[in-house]
Amino acid sequence: MLRKLPSTTQSADPTLDAVRAHFDEHGAALCTAAGLIDGEAGTARVLRLMSGLREASRLDRVARRRLVDLHRLLSLDPVIDEFEPDLSSWILLDPDSPEVGELCLLTDRLYDLLVEIGELDDERDALALALPAQDAA
């Protein structure tokens, strides 16, 4: 059974809060989509990511990389090497099926989340740069 991420607990990291909220809403669907593309390994990838988010106090570089890697998987990124999943099974998906439509929506939402994380980082960096200037005054 898939456990929900804590959405009522706020962290000091707004990017972590945004990612937790996203996975609280879309986590089960992301597991299903990753499993559709990469089988049990895809599902396990999402579950590991969600487990790490549950225990995290901030969104670190490893979690960010896993988010990008998940987006690449859902986007059917054609780059395949020894560390990438075998995406040959995606050819068997019917482009007109509801699963593919849902996959596209989840991929777009995950992309929007990645953009939001970048914007939150920019805002936090701008605030951090402004603080020393205020102290000097």
URQUICOR-V934853 format. One record per backbone hydrogen bond with DSSP energy under -0.5 kcal/mol. NH is the residue of the N-H (numbers start at 0). CO is the residue of the C=O. E is the energy in kcal/mol with one decimal. If there is no record, write none. Layout:
BEGIN
{{NH CO E} {NH CO E}}
END
This chain:
BEGIN
{{2 0 -0.5} {6 4 -0.6} {9 7 -0.6} {13 11 -0.7} {16 12 -1.9} {17 13 -2.1} {18 14 -2.3} {19 15 -2.8} {20 16 -2.4} {21 17 -2.1} {22 18 -2.6} {23 19 -2.2} {24 20 -1.8} {25 21 -2.9} {26 22 -1.9} {29 25 -2.6} {30 26 -2.3} {31 27 -2.1} {32 28 -2.6} {33 29 -2.7} {34 30 -2.2} {35 31 -2.0} {36 32 -1.6} {37 33 -3.1} {38 34 -1.8} {40 37 -0.9} {41 37 -0.8} {42 38 -1.9} {43 39 -2.7} {44 40 -1.9} {45 41 -1.7} {46 42 -2.3} {47 43 -2.6} {48 44 -1.9} {49 45 -2.7} {50 46 -2.3} {51 47 -2.4} {52 48 -2.1} {53 49 -2.0} {54 50 -1.4} {55 51 -1.1} {59 57 -1.2} {63 59 -2.2} {64 60 -2.3} {65 61 -2.2} {66 62 -2.0} {67 63 -2.2} {68 64 -2.8} {69 65 -2.3} {70 66 -2.2} {71 67 -2.5} {72 68 -2.3} {73 69 -2.7} {74 70 -2.1} {75 72 -1.4} {76 71 -2.6} {79 77 -0.6} {83 80 -1.4} {86 84 -0.9} {88 85 -0.5} {89 86 -1.3} {90 87 -1.0} {91 88 -1.5} {92 89 -1.5} {94 92 -0.6} {96 93 -2.2} {100 96 -1.7} {101 97 -2.5} {102 98 -2.5} {103 99 -2.3} {104 100 -2.0} {105 101 -2.7} {106 102 -2.3} {107 103 -2.3} {108 104 -2.5} {109 105 -2.4} {110 106 -2.2} {111 107 -2.4} {112 108 -2.0} {113 109 -2.2} {114 110 -2.2} {115 111 -2.5} {116 112 -2.7} {117 113 -1.9} {118 114 -2.3} {119 115 -2.7} {120 116 -2.3} {121 117 -2.1} {122 118 -2.3} {123 119 -2.4} {124 120 -2.7} {125 121 -2.4} {126 122 -2.2} {127 123 -2.5} {128 124 -2.1} {129 125 -1.6} {130 126 -1.6} {131 127 -0.8} {132 128 -0.7} {133 129 -1.6} {134 130 -2.1} {135 131 -1.7} {136 132 -0.7} {136 133 -0.6}}
END
